[in-house]
Amino acid sequence: MVNITIYSKKSRHLCEVAMQKLLELQQEYQFSLTELDIENNDELFGKYKYLIPVIEIDGEEVFRYKIDENKLKELLRL
C-alpha cells in the first residue's frame, strides 16, 4: 500500500486545501495518510516552515505548496 505523508500547520489555508484533496482522493485510491503538524516538532519546523504543505509518497517528496491532482493520480496508479 502507498503511504502518503503531509507536513502541515494548523490554520494554514494551503494545508487545509491539500489535506481536503488527499481525503477526497483516498475515496478513489487506496493509500495510507499521515498528517504531521510541524509546529509540534522543532526539527520538522526548521526543515519545512516556509515550504508547507509538503507531500511525500513513500518517503519521497513530490509536492510543495500545492498538489497537482493529475500528477498525484498518475503516481497513485503506478
C-alpha distances in whole Angstrom, upper triangle without the diagonal:
4,6,10,13,16,20,22,26,27,29,28,28,26,23,24,24,20,19,20,19,15,16,17,14,12,14,14,10,7,6,7,11,13,17,19,23,25,28,27,26,29,27,25,28,30,27,26,29,30,26,24,22,20,16,14,11,9,13,15,17,17,19,22,25,23,20,21,19,20,18,15,15,15,13,10,11,11
4,7,10,13,16,19,23,24,27,25,25,23,20,21,21,17,16,18,16,13,14,16,13,11,14,13,10,7,5,6,9,11,14,17,20,22,25,25,24,27,25,22,25,27,24,22,25,26,23,21,19,16,13,10,7,6,10,11,13,13,16,19,21,20,17,17,16,17,15,12,12,13,10,8,10,10
4,7,10,13,16,20,21,24,23,23,21,18,19,19,16,14,16,15,12,13,15,13,11,15,15,12,9,6,5,6,8,11,13,17,18,22,21,20,23,21,18,21,23,20,19,22,23,20,18,16,14,10,8,6,5,8,10,12,12,14,17,19,18,16,17,16,18,16,13,14,15,12,10,13,13
4,7,10,13,16,18,21,19,19,17,14,15,16,12,11,13,12,9,11,13,11,10,14,14,12,10,7,6,5,6,9,11,14,16,19,19,19,21,20,16,19,21,18,16,19,20,17,15,12,10,7,6,5,6,8,9,10,10,11,13,15,15,12,14,14,16,14,11,12,14,11,10,14,14
4,7,10,13,15,18,17,18,15,12,14,15,11,10,13,13,10,12,15,14,13,16,17,15,14,10,8,6,5,6,7,11,12,15,15,15,17,16,13,15,17,15,13,16,17,14,12,10,8,6,5,7,8,8,9,9,10,11,12,14,14,13,15,15,18,16,13,15,17,14,13,17,18
4,6,10,12,14,13,14,12,8,11,12,8,8,11,11,9,11,14,14,13,17,18,16,16,13,11,8,6,5,6,8,10,13,14,14,16,15,12,13,16,14,11,13,14,11,9,7,6,5,6,9,11,11,11,10,10,9,10,11,11,11,14,15,18,16,13,16,18,16,15,19,20
4,7,10,13,11,13,11,8,11,13,10,10,14,14,12,15,18,17,17,21,22,20,20,16,14,11,9,6,5,6,6,10,11,11,13,12,8,9,12,10,8,9,11,9,6,6,5,7,8,12,13,12,12,10,12,11,9,10,12,13,16,17,20,19,16,19,21,19,19,23,23
4,7,9,8,10,9,6,8,11,9,9,12,14,13,14,17,18,18,21,23,22,21,18,16,13,11,7,6,5,6,8,10,11,13,13,10,9,13,12,8,9,10,9,6,5,7,9,12,15,17,15,16,13,14,12,10,10,12,13,17,18,21,20,18,21,23,21,21,25,25
4,6,6,9,9,7,9,12,11,11,14,16,16,17,19,21,21,23,25,25,25,22,19,16,13,10,8,5,6,6,9,11,13,14,11,9,13,13,10,9,11,11,8,8,10,13,15,19,21,19,20,17,18,16,13,12,14,16,20,21,24,24,21,24,26,25,24,28,29
4,6,9,10,8,8,12,12,11,13,16,16,16,19,21,21,23,25,25,25,22,20,17,14,11,10,7,9,8,10,13,15,17,14,13,16,17,14,12,14,14,11,11,14,15,18,21,23,22,23,20,21,18,16,14,16,18,21,22,26,25,23,25,28,27,26,30,31
4,6,9,8,7,11,12,12,13,16,17,17,19,21,22,24,26,26,27,25,23,19,17,14,14,11,12,11,14,17,18,20,17,15,18,19,16,14,15,15,12,12,15,17,20,23,26,25,25,22,22,19,17,14,16,18,21,22,26,26,24,26,29,28,27,31,33
4,6,5,6,9,10,11,12,14,16,17,19,20,21,23,25,25,26,24,22,18,17,13,13,11,12,12,15,17,18,19,16,14,17,17,13,11,12,12,9,9,12,15,18,21,24,23,23,20,19,16,14,11,12,15,18,19,23,23,21,24,27,25,25,29,30
4,5,5,6,9,10,11,12,14,15,17,19,20,22,24,24,25,23,22,19,18,15,16,14,15,15,18,20,21,22,19,17,20,19,16,14,14,13,10,10,13,15,19,21,24,24,23,20,19,16,14,10,11,13,16,17,21,21,20,22,25,24,24,28,29
4,5,5,6,9,10,11,12,14,15,17,18,21,22,22,23,21,21,17,17,14,15,13,14,15,18,20,21,21,17,16,19,17,14,13,12,10,8,7,10,12,16,18,22,21,20,17,16,12,10,7,7,10,13,14,18,18,16,19,22,21,21,25,26
4,5,5,6,9,10,11,12,14,15,16,19,20,20,21,19,18,14,13,10,11,10,11,13,15,17,18,19,15,14,17,16,12,12,12,10,7,5,9,10,14,16,19,18,18,15,15,12,10,8,8,10,14,15,18,18,16,19,21,20,20,24,25
4,6,5,6,9,10,11,12,14,15,17,19,20,21,19,18,14,14,11,13,12,14,15,17,19,21,22,18,17,20,20,16,15,16,14,11,9,12,13,16,18,21,21,21,18,18,15,13,11,11,12,15,15,19,19,17,19,22,21,21,24,26
4,6,5,6,9,10,11,12,14,16,17,18,20,18,18,15,15,13,15,15,17,18,20,22,24,24,20,20,22,21,17,17,17,15,12,9,12,12,16,18,21,21,21,18,16,13,13,10,8,9,12,12,16,16,15,16,20,19,19,22,24
4,5,5,6,9,10,11,12,15,16,16,17,15,15,12,13,11,13,13,15,17,19,20,22,22,18,18,21,19,15,16,16,13,10,7,9,9,12,14,17,17,17,14,13,10,10,8,7,6,10,10,14,14,12,14,17,16,16,19,21
4,5,5,6,9,10,10,13,15,15,15,13,13,9,10,8,11,12,14,16,18,19,22,22,18,18,21,20,16,17,17,15,11,9,11,10,13,14,17,17,17,15,15,12,13,11,10,10,13,12,16,16,13,15,18,17,16,19,21
4,5,5,6,9,10,11,13,14,16,15,14,12,13,12,15,15,18,20,21,23,25,25,22,22,25,23,20,20,20,18,15,12,14,13,16,17,19,20,21,19,17,15,15,14,12,11,13,12,15,17,14,15,18,18,17,20,22
4,5,5,6,9,10,11,12,14,13,14,12,14,13,16,17,19,22,23,24,27,26,22,23,25,23,20,21,21,18,15,12,13,12,14,15,18,19,19,17,15,13,14,13,10,8,10,8,12,13,10,11,15,15,14,16,19
4,5,5,6,9,10,10,11,10,10,8,10,10,14,16,18,21,21,22,25,24,21,22,24,22,19,21,21,18,15,12,12,10,12,12,15,16,16,15,13,12,14,14,11,9,11,9,12,13,9,10,14,13,11,15,17
4,5,5,7,9,10,11,10,10,8,11,11,15,16,19,22,22,23,26,26,23,23,26,25,22,23,23,21,17,15,15,13,15,15,17,19,19,18,17,16,17,17,15,12,14,12,15,16,13,13,17,16,14,16,19
4,5,6,7,9,11,12,13,12,14,15,18,20,23,25,26,27,30,29,26,26,29,27,24,25,25,23,19,17,17,15,17,16,19,21,21,20,18,17,19,18,15,12,14,11,13,15,12,12,15,16,13,16,19
4,5,5,6,9,9,11,11,14,15,18,21,23,26,26,27,30,29,25,27,29,27,24,25,25,22,19,17,17,14,15,14,16,19,19,18,16,15,18,17,15,11,12,9,11,12,9,8,12,12,10,12,15
4,5,5,6,6,8,8,12,14,17,20,22,25,25,26,29,28,25,26,29,27,24,26,26,23,20,18,17,14,15,13,15,18,19,18,17,17,19,19,17,14,15,12,14,15,11,10,14,13,10,12,15
4,6,8,9,11,12,15,17,21,23,26,28,28,29,33,32,28,30,33,30,28,29,30,27,24,21,21,18,19,17,19,22,22,22,20,20,22,22,20,17,17,14,16,17,14,12,16,16,12,14,17
4,7,10,12,13,17,19,22,25,27,30,30,31,34,33,30,31,34,31,29,30,30,27,24,22,21,18,18,16,18,21,22,22,19,20,22,23,19,16,16,12,13,15,12,10,13,13,10,11,14
4,6,10,11,15,17,21,24,26,29,29,29,32,31,28,29,32,29,27,29,29,26,23,21,20,16,16,13,15,18,18,19,17,18,21,22,19,15,15,12,13,14,10,8,11,11,7,8,11
4,7,10,13,16,20,23,25,28,28,28,31,30,26,29,31,29,26,29,30,26,24,21,20,16,15,13,13,17,18,19,18,19,22,23,21,17,18,15,16,16,13,11,13,12,8,10,12
4,6,10,13,16,19,22,25,24,24,27,26,23,25,27,25,23,26,26,23,21,18,17,13,12,10,10,13,15,16,15,16,19,21,19,16,17,15,16,15,12,11,13,11,8,11,12
4,7,10,13,17,19,22,21,21,25,23,20,23,25,23,21,24,25,22,20,17,16,13,12,10,10,12,15,16,16,17,19,20,19,17,19,17,19,18,14,15,17,14,11,14,15
4,7,10,13,16,19,18,19,22,21,18,20,22,20,18,20,22,19,16,14,13,10,10,10,10,12,14,14,14,15,16,17,17,14,17,16,18,17,14,15,17,15,13,16,17
4,6,10,12,15,14,15,18,17,14,16,19,18,16,18,20,17,15,13,12,10,10,10,11,11,14,14,15,15,16,17,17,16,19,18,21,19,16,18,20,17,16,19,20
4,7,9,12,12,13,16,16,12,14,17,16,14,15,17,15,12,10,10,9,11,12,13,13,15,14,15,14,14,15,15,15,18,18,21,20,17,19,21,19,18,22,22
4,6,9,8,9,12,12,9,10,14,13,11,12,15,14,11,10,10,10,11,14,14,13,15,14,16,15,14,15,16,17,20,21,24,22,19,22,24,21,21,24,25
4,5,6,8,10,11,8,9,12,12,10,10,13,13,10,10,11,12,14,17,18,16,18,16,18,16,15,15,17,18,21,22,25,24,21,24,26,24,24,27,28
4,5,5,7,8,5,5,8,9,7,7,11,11,9,10,10,13,14,17,18,16,17,15,18,16,14,14,17,18,22,23,26,25,22,26,27,25,25,29,29
4,6,7,9,8,6,9,11,10,9,12,13,11,12,14,16,18,21,22,20,21,19,21,19,17,17,19,21,25,26,29,28,26,29,31,28,28,32,33
4,7,9,8,8,11,13,12,12,15,16,14,15,16,17,18,21,22,20,21,20,22,21,19,19,22,23,27,28,31,30,27,30,32,29,29,33,33
4,6,5,6,9,10,11,11,15,15,14,15,15,17,17,20,20,18,20,18,21,20,19,19,22,23,27,28,31,29,27,30,31,28,28,32,32
4,6,5,6,9,10,10,14,15,15,16,16,18,19,22,22,19,21,19,22,21,19,20,23,25,28,30,33,31,28,32,33,30,31,34,34
4,5,5,6,9,10,13,14,14,16,14,17,17,20,20,16,18,17,20,19,18,19,22,23,27,28,31,29,27,30,31,28,29,32,31
4,5,5,6,8,11,11,11,12,11,13,13,17,17,14,15,14,17,16,14,16,19,20,23,25,27,25,23,27,28,25,25,29,29
4,5,5,5,9,10,10,12,12,15,16,19,20,17,18,16,18,17,15,15,18,20,24,26,28,26,25,28,29,27,27,31,31
4,6,6,9,10,11,14,13,16,17,21,22,18,18,16,19,18,15,16,20,22,25,27,30,28,26,30,31,28,29,33,32
4,6,8,8,10,12,11,13,14,17,18,15,15,13,16,15,13,14,17,19,22,24,27,24,23,27,27,25,26,29,29
4,6,5,6,8,8,11,12,16,18,15,14,12,14,12,10,11,14,16,19,21,24,22,20,24,25,23,24,27,27
4,6,6,9,10,14,16,19,21,18,18,15,17,15,11,11,15,17,21,23,26,24,23,26,28,26,27,30,30
4,6,9,10,14,16,20,22,19,18,15,16,13,10,9,13,16,19,22,24,23,22,26,27,25,26,30,30
4,6,6,10,13,16,19,16,15,11,12,10,6,6,10,13,15,18,21,19,18,22,23,21,23,26,26
3,5,8,12,15,18,16,15,12,12,9,6,5,9,11,14,17,20,18,17,20,22,20,21,25,25
4,7,10,13,16,15,14,11,11,8,6,5,7,9,13,14,18,16,15,18,20,18,19,22,23
4,7,10,13,11,10,7,8,6,5,6,8,9,12,14,17,15,13,17,18,16,17,20,21
4,7,10,9,8,6,6,5,6,9,9,8,11,12,14,12,10,13,15,12,13,17,17
4,6,5,5,4,6,7,9,12,12,11,13,14,16,13,11,14,14,11,12,16,15
4,5,5,6,7,9,12,15,14,12,13,14,15,12,9,12,12,9,9,12,12
4,6,8,10,13,15,18,18,16,17,17,18,15,13,15,15,11,11,14,13
4,7,9,12,14,17,18,16,18,19,20,17,15,17,17,13,14,17,16
4,6,9,12,15,16,14,15,17,18,14,13,16,15,12,13,16,15
4,6,8,12,12,12,13,15,16,13,12,15,15,12,14,17,16
4,7,11,10,9,9,12,13,9,9,12,12,10,12,15,14
4,7,7,6,8,10,12,10,9,13,13,12,14,17,17
4,6,7,10,13,15,13,12,16,17,16,17,20,21
4,7,10,13,15,14,14,17,19,18,19,22,23
4,7,9,12,11,11,14,16,15,17,20,21
4,6,9,8,7,10,12,12,13,16,17
4,6,5,6,9,10,11,12,14,16
4,6,5,6,9,10,10,12,15
4,5,5,6,9,10,11,13
4,5,5,6,9,10,11
4,5,5,6,9,10
4,5,5,6,9
4,5,5,7
4,5,5
4,5
4
